[in-house]
């Protein structure tokens, strides 16, 4: 296991901001033969109109369809000839990229990355083909009880808010998206300001910064707009119920919960550890133990906390047979009440703390695991010594703090409850 003294920290992470606003983070691993490049631009679904849902995603996945210099086929031939990878994805706030290659091929990958980000060609026939693939994916989603429970849940707890919309768009919005829309979105929101790029592997900081500067250092985008600010969030007042009827299904999927804290909340780690106890640790925490193990009600049952730049959801999910829906919901609500009303026993809390601290080094065993953490350090402004501080921060959380987070962020009465599946008898 990695000794915490060897964790990436201010002693060995190189951080530099280029004159055009791009932040470069480098962590050298001399023993590695390869390099992982990860990062993000400030362009996401927050900047879409509801009528153009899915535009940020469509733009991100279209980048690899070719640049002004290099065609779609040439991009993939170059990557495949050296066994390298490069891809893009987008969320509400960001468009992310991820690449890996041998250290000797880092220049090739960085040139392609810069090329498609700065000067994408957006060839119409390829974008139409891609749009067809996205629509097929949305049709498949419409037939999946778990995905539809999740979609309907988000719409229910985030009404009139961008988080309530699907990042991939819908069957109503995606067919109308055009190549011109994609080009306009790229022009308006892609640019160097706020961009972060992390390089982990067999490159020295000096090499890495020089390579990034060479391909991205002269990028200027006078048209780059800041991402819009998020509208005020209205929390659920009372229990909101929705049944998304899927008559030909044999299983029902449940999603219940409410908006939670953003990652920047001072008590976010308290809430996160509370969720570990409730629906993650061991066989999916207390919820898994009660709903799945003890009562045998569910195929799966767990909870998650999605804290990001905004108030991501706390949610519990379960897949059950249709006649067990009400019993499963009331059992999950019972577990919410228990963690709100009773302090977590010290031994149980210690198990979850050990799990959280112990899983940290596992995530840092790979270049991509480290790159992902560096990216988060920049995004959430944690400081470069966050990993060194993390074990102590987790150990310092008391049963009282867990209970306070449960009382603040969970509710048995003010929450959204969605079921996707056949109509209940």
N, C-alpha and C positions, 0 to 999 in steps of 0.2 A: 504493500500500500504506500501511496505517496506520503511522505512526511510533510506536515503542514508548513515546515520551514522552506520546503522546496516549491510551495505553491507560487503561481504567478503573483507578483506583487510589485510595488513601486521600485523595488531593488532590481527587478529583471524585466519589467515591461517598459518598452520605449514608446513614448507618446509624443506625437508631433502634429501641429496643425499647419497645413500648407497655406500660402498666402490667399488662395481662393476659398478657404473655409473648410476644406476636407480634413478630417481628423484621421491620422494613421496610427494604429496601435500594432506593435510588433513584439512577438515573443519568440525568441530563438530557441530551437531545440536541435543542437548540433548533431545529435545521434540520428535524427530522422533523415530519410532520403527525400521526403516529400514536403509539400507546402499546402496548407489549407488557407484559402482566402474567403473571408466572410464579411458581410457588412450590409449597409442599408442606405437608402435615400429617403428624404422626407416627402414621399408621395404615396397616398393611400386612399381608401374608399371614403374617408371623411370629406374628400374634395369632390365627390360625385353628387349629382342631384338624384333624388329618388327615382326619377324617370330613366336615369342612365345607370341604374344599379349594375355593378359588375364591370364598369369601365376601367377602374384601376387594375383589376385582375387581368382583364383582356389586354391592357397595355403592357403589363409586366410579362405575360407569357408570349406576347408578340415580338418582344425584343430579339429573341433568338431566331426569328425568321429571316434575318439578314440585315446587313448594314449598307451604307452607301458604298463601302469598299469591298465587302465580302458577302457572297450569297449564302443562303440557308445551307445548301449542300456543302459549300466550302468550309463553313464554320464547323459542321459535324465531321467532315473529313479531317480537318486539322486537329480537332480534339481527339478523335478516335485513333489517329495515327500515333499519338503519344500516350494513349490511355488516360486522357484528362477528362474532367467533367466541369460543366458550368451551367447554372440554372438560376431562374428568377421566380419569385413569388411575391404576393402582396397581401397586406392586411388593412386594417382600418387607418393606421397612421403611417405605415412605411411600405416601401418596396424593398425586399431583401434579395441579396444575391449570395451564392455559395459556389465555390470552385475548389477543385483540388488537382494537383499534378505533381510530378517529380520536380525537385528544386530546379533542375536544368531547363524545365519547360515553363517556369513561372512567367517569363517574358511573353511567351506565346499566349498564355491564358489571360494575362493582364491586358495585352493588346486587344484581344477579342472582347473582353469585358468592357474596356473603355470604348471600343468601337461601337458596340451595339447599344450602350447606354447613351453615348453622345450623338451618334448619327444613325439611328435605326432607319431602315428603308421602309418598313411596314408595307410589303408588297401585297396588294389587294387580294389576288387569288389565294395566297397562303393564309391571309387573315380570315377570308371567308371559310376556308377549310377548318381553320382553328376554331372559328365561331361555331361551326357545326359540331365539333368535338365537345365544346363547352355545353352546348344545348343538349347533346346526348347525355353528358354527365348530369345535367339538371333533371333530365327525364328519369334517369336511374335513381337520383336522389328522391324524386317524388314518389318512388315506389319502395322506399326504404324507411321502415317505421322509426328506427333509431335516429336517422338524419332528420326526418320530418318532425319528430318530437323536439329535437334541438332547435330547428328553424322556428317552429311555432312558439317555443318557449322564449326565444330571443325577441320575437315580435311582441309577445305578451308583456314582458317586463321592461322593454325599452320602447314604449310607444312614442312616435314623433321624435325619434332620436336615431342618429346614424347606426348605433350599435344594434338597433332592431332590424336592420336590413342585412341581407345575405351578402357577404363579400364577393361571392361568385355571381351575384345577380340572380334573376329569376327568368322563367320562361316567358314572362311578359316584357322584361327589359332587354335581355341580351340580343334577341333577333333584330332589334332596331339599332344596335350600335354599329357605327360605320368606321371605315378607315380614317375618315376626316376627324371623327370624335377622338380616336386614338392618338392621331398626330397632335391634335389640340391639347389633349391631356398631357402628353409628353412635353410639349413646348411650355405649358403653364407651370408644371410642377417638378420636372426633372432638372436637376442642376447641382452644382457642387456645395451650395450652402447647406450645412447640417449633415452632409454625407460623412459616413464613417466606414473605414476599411481596415480590417484586422488581418494580419498575416502571421501564421504560426507554422514553424517548421525550420527547415535547413537554410534559412537566410539570416544574415546579420541585420541588425536594425538599419545600418547605413545602406546596405544593398537593397533592403525592402523599400525604404523611403525613396531612394533614387529611382527604383523601378516604377513606383506609383507616381512620382513626380513627372517622370518622363511621359507617361500616357494620360495622366489626369491633371497635372499641375497647371496646364495652360487653359483648362476648361473654364469658360465664363458663360453665364447664362443670364443676360439682362432681363429676360422675360420670366425668370423663376419666381413664382409666388409662394408666400408662406402657406402652410396648411391652415385651413379655417379652424377657428377655435370651436370646441365642442359646445353644443347648446346645454342649457341647464337640464339636469336629470330629475325626473319626477319619480320618486320611489312608489312601489305599489302600496295602495291604501286598502287594506283588506285582502281577502283571498280572491285571486283572479283564476278562473278555471277555463280551460279550453280543451275540447276533445276534437282532434283531427281524425276524422273518420276514414279508415282504409278498410272497406268491407271484406276484401278478399284475403286479409291477413289472419294468421293464427296466433301471432304474438302481439302483445301491446308493449310499447315503450313509454316510460314515464320520465319526464324532466321537471324538476321543481326547484325553486330557489328565488333569488333576488339579486339585484346589483350589489357588488361588494366594494372593497376599498381599491383605489389605484395603488400601484406598486410603490408610489412615493409616500403613502400614508405612514406616519410614524409607528403605528401599531400593525403594519402589514405582516411582519414576521410572526407576531402573536396570532393573527388571523390564519396565517398559513399553517402554523403548527397545530392550531385548533382543527383545521381541516384534515391534517395528517391523522390526527386521533380519530376524527369522525368518519373519514371515508377513504383512507389511503393505506395506512400501515398494516402490514401482515396481509390478511385476506380481505383487503379493502376496508380496514378500520371497523368501527362499531356498526356502521350501516351494513357492510358486507357480512359481518358476524351475525347480526340480528336477522336481516332480511333474507340472506342467502343460506348461511350455514345453519342457524338455529331453526328457522321456520321453513326453509326450503322453498321460499316463495319465488325466487328470481333466478334467471340464468346468469345475470350479473347485477351487481349493485355497488355503487361507489359514489364519492363526491369529489368535486374539483373546485379550485379557486383560480380564476383567470386574471389576476391582477396584472395590468399592463400600464400604459401611459394614462388610461382613463379607468373609470369604475367598472372593470370586468365583472362578470357574474360569479357568484357562488352558486353552484348547482349540485343537486344529487340526481343520479340517473339509475334506472333499473329496467330490466327487460323481464316481463312476467307473462303468464298466460292470462287472457282477458278476465277470467273470473277471480283473479287474485289482485286486481288493480287497487281496489279500495284498501285492502289489508296491507299491501305494500306501502301505499302512501301514508297510511296512519302509522305504520311502524317507523318510517323515515322521520315523520314529524315527531314521534315519541323520542327519537334519538336527538333531534334538535332541542327539544325541551330539556332532555337530561343533561346535555352539555351546557345549556344555559343555566340550569337550576342547581347542579351539583358540581363542585370542583373536581377536576380530573384527579384520580388517585396518583400520588407521586410516582409509584412504580410504573404505571401505565404511561405517564408523561415522559418518564426517563427512557422508556422503550422507543417512543416516537422521536425524542431528541437524538438518541443514539443512531436511529435509522437515518435521520436527516443529516447528521454530521458524518456518518459513515458512508453515505451515498455520494458525498462531495468528491472524494478522491477518485471514485470510479468514473465519474463524469470527466475527470481531468486526465484520464489515461490516454486519450486520443487528441490529435491536433484539432479535430473539428469540435470536440468537447471544450477545449480551451478557447478556441476562436469564438464559440458561442457565448462563453462567459465574458470574454473581453468586450464583445459587442454589447452585452447587457450592461457592463460597467459604464460604458460610454453613454448608452441610452438613458439609464436611470441615474447617472451621475453618482455612482456609489463610491468613487475613489478607487485608486489602484490597489489599496490594501484590504479591500472588502473580503477576499477569501481568507486572509489571515485573521480577520476580526469575526468572521461568520460563526465558527464553532462556539466562541464565547457569547456571541449574541443569542444563539439558540439555547445554550445552557442557562442563560440568565432568565429565560421565560418561566414564569411561575404558574401554578394552577390558577391563581387569581387573575393573572393576565390573560390566560386562555379563556377563562369564564367571562371576563370583561369583553373580550373580542367576540365571543359567541353572542353575548347580550346585545352588543352594538350592531353586529353585521348580519345576524341570523334572525329569523322570526318564524313562529309557528302560525301566525295570523296574517302577516303582511307579506305575501309571497305569491308567485305565479305557479300554477300547477297545470301541466300539459300532459295529455295522453294521446299517443298516436297508435291507432289500431282499429280493430272492428268495433262496431257499436256495442256498448254493454247492454246486456239483456234487461 
